């Protein structure tokens, strides 16, 4: 009570008396930490990405729908038409490369029709560098964050948080965090010397329906070299 009376007497102009003014607003680092905690606690999310090189403008787009654990469906499509799809259910992967992807990978492709088969194999045998996913995604803070301007992402009020990292000279990340409802991470934009990328998040905690392909469309590669 004594502290409250002191605040009234001073017009709430002393430390500890601001009660919701700018002095009490969370820092950029706190906003980013809250967003990362919220994203880490999700049961499911959809992640759409686009990456292009600065030199050529070429790159790829991607989509990942995941429970952030062991079930997900992903796809990656390159500007040359190559496409790689994946379904992971626990310890099993189903992977479908199209004809253009096989050609890009230097494989001999016979015939003229499109490649429609899925290849089934243990998840431990897939290679993430080929564009495949392990369903998990890390949400953690790094570098130095500063507040940008209030904005909207697809109609949702958000605040921009600009992050720079000494390990990435010349590169900047802009994280867009929702300012109404839960502090979801809505979008991340990266601008660097060599490439640019945009990553958007949606379908937070929506029901996840990840199923294996029809058995008639699957080639079981378990045990094959």
N, C-alpha and C positions, 0 to 999 in steps of 0.2 A: 504494500500500500504506500509506503514511504517513497519507493522508487516511482510509482505511478504518479503521485502528487508532484514529485520533482519534475517529471516529464511535462506535466500540464503547466507548471510554473514557468518552464523555460521554452514553452512552445515546441516541445519535442525536437529541440535542436542540439541535443547532446548525445553522445555515444550511448547506444542501448535504448533510445527512445524513438527510433525512426518508424517502427511498426509498419512495414510494407513499402517504404520509400525505396528509392534507387539504391541506397546504401545496403538494403537487405536483399537485393536481387542476387541470385546465384551467379557465380563466375562462369566463364566459358568452360573451364575445366570441369566444374560441377555439373553443368548441363550435359556435357559430353559423357561423363561418367554415369549419370542417371539414364541417358539414352542407351548406353552399352549394357547396363544392368537390365533394362527393360527388354532389349533384344535378346540377351542371353537366356532370359526366362521364358521365351516364346516356346509354344508347342509346335508351331508351323509358321512358315513364311515363304513368300515367293520373291526371288531376287532376279531382276532383269538388268543386264549389263551391255555396254557397248564400248569397245576399245578401238582406237584408230592410231596409226603411227603419224607423227608430224611430217615426216619426209614424204610419204606416199599417199596418205589418207586412207590406206587400206587397213583392214583389221577384221574384227569379228563381233557378232552379237551373241548373247547367251541368255538362257533362262534356267533357273533352278527353283523347283518347288520341293521343300524339304521339311522334315520334322527336326532337323538339326542334330539328329542322332544316327539312325541306321536305315532310314527309308527316304528315298528321294527320286525325282525324275529330273533329268537335265538335258539340255541341248545346246550345241554351239554351232553357229553358222558363219563361215568365212565369206569375205567379199567375192571370192572366186567361185562361190556356189557349193563349196565343200560343207558337209554337215555331219555332225556326230551326235547321236542320241544315246542316252543311258538311263536305265532303270536299276536302282539298287534297292534290294530288300534284304536287310540284315547282311549276311555273308555272301550273297549271290548277286552278280552283276549280269545285266542283259545290255549288250552294246550293239547299236546299229549304225554303221558308217554308210553314207551313200556312195554312189559311184565316183563322184568328184573327189570325195575324201580319200578313197582308196587310191585314186590316181595321184593325188597330191602326196600321199604317203609312199609313192613309188611301187605300189603293188600292181601286178599284172592282172588286168581285168578282162575277162572274155565276154563275148556277147555284146549286145547293144542296149539291153533293157536296164532299168534302174534296179539297184540292189535293195531288196526289201527284207532280207533275213536279219534276225537278231542273233547275236552270239552269246551263249550262256557260259559263264566261267566263274570261278571263285573270285570274290572281291579282292582278295589279297594279291591277285595276279594283274590287276589293272594298273595303268600308269597315269597319274594325275597330270603329268606334263603333256599328255596327249589330248587334254581337254576334258578329262573325266573328273568326277567329283566324289569325295568321300562322305558327302551329305552334311558334314559339320561346317561350321563357320565361326571364326573367332571375332568377338566384339570387344575390343580393348582400346584404351586411350594411349596416345603417344604424342611426342613432340610438344609444341607450344601452341595453345589455342587462344584465339581472340574472337570477340563477338562481332558479327556483321550486322546487317540490317534485317528487320522483320520482313517476312515475305510470305508467299503461299506456294505450296507444292501440290499441284492438282486440286486446288481449292482448299487445302488444309493449311491453316495458319502455322507458320514455322519461323524459326530463327536460324540464320546462317552462322556457322562457327568455322572460322578459317584456321587451319592447322598447318604449321610448317615444321619440318624436321631437319635437323642438322645433317642427318645421314642422307638426305635427298636434296642436294643443292639445286635450287631453282624450281623445285616442285612444290606445289601447294594443293592441299585438300580442302574442300568446302563441304562440311557436314550440315545437312538440313534436318533440324530436330523439331518435331511437332510441339506446339505450345498450347494446344487444347487437348484435353483428355490425357491419355498416357503419353509420355515423352518418347514416342517411337522415332527411330532413325528412318527418315523418309527417302533421303537421297544423299549420295556422295559423289562429288565431282572432283576429278584429279586433273591437274594441268602440269605437265612436266616437259622437259626439254625434248624427249624422244617420243612420248605418246600421251594421249588424252583418254580419259575414261569417264563414263557416267554409270553409276550403279543405283538402281531404284528398288525400294522395298515396299511390298504390299501384301494383302491377304493375311494379315496378322492373326494367328491362332484360328484360321478357318479350317474346317474339316479337311483332312488330307486323304486323298484316294490314289494310292500308288499300288498298281497291280502288275503282275508279270504279263508279258505278251502271250498271245495265243500259242499253244504248244506247237501248232502246225507251222508257225513262223519262226521257230527257234532252232538253231544249230547248237547242240551241246558240245562245247570245246573242252570240257573238264578232262584232264589227263592228256590232252594233246600238246605237242611241243609247239 
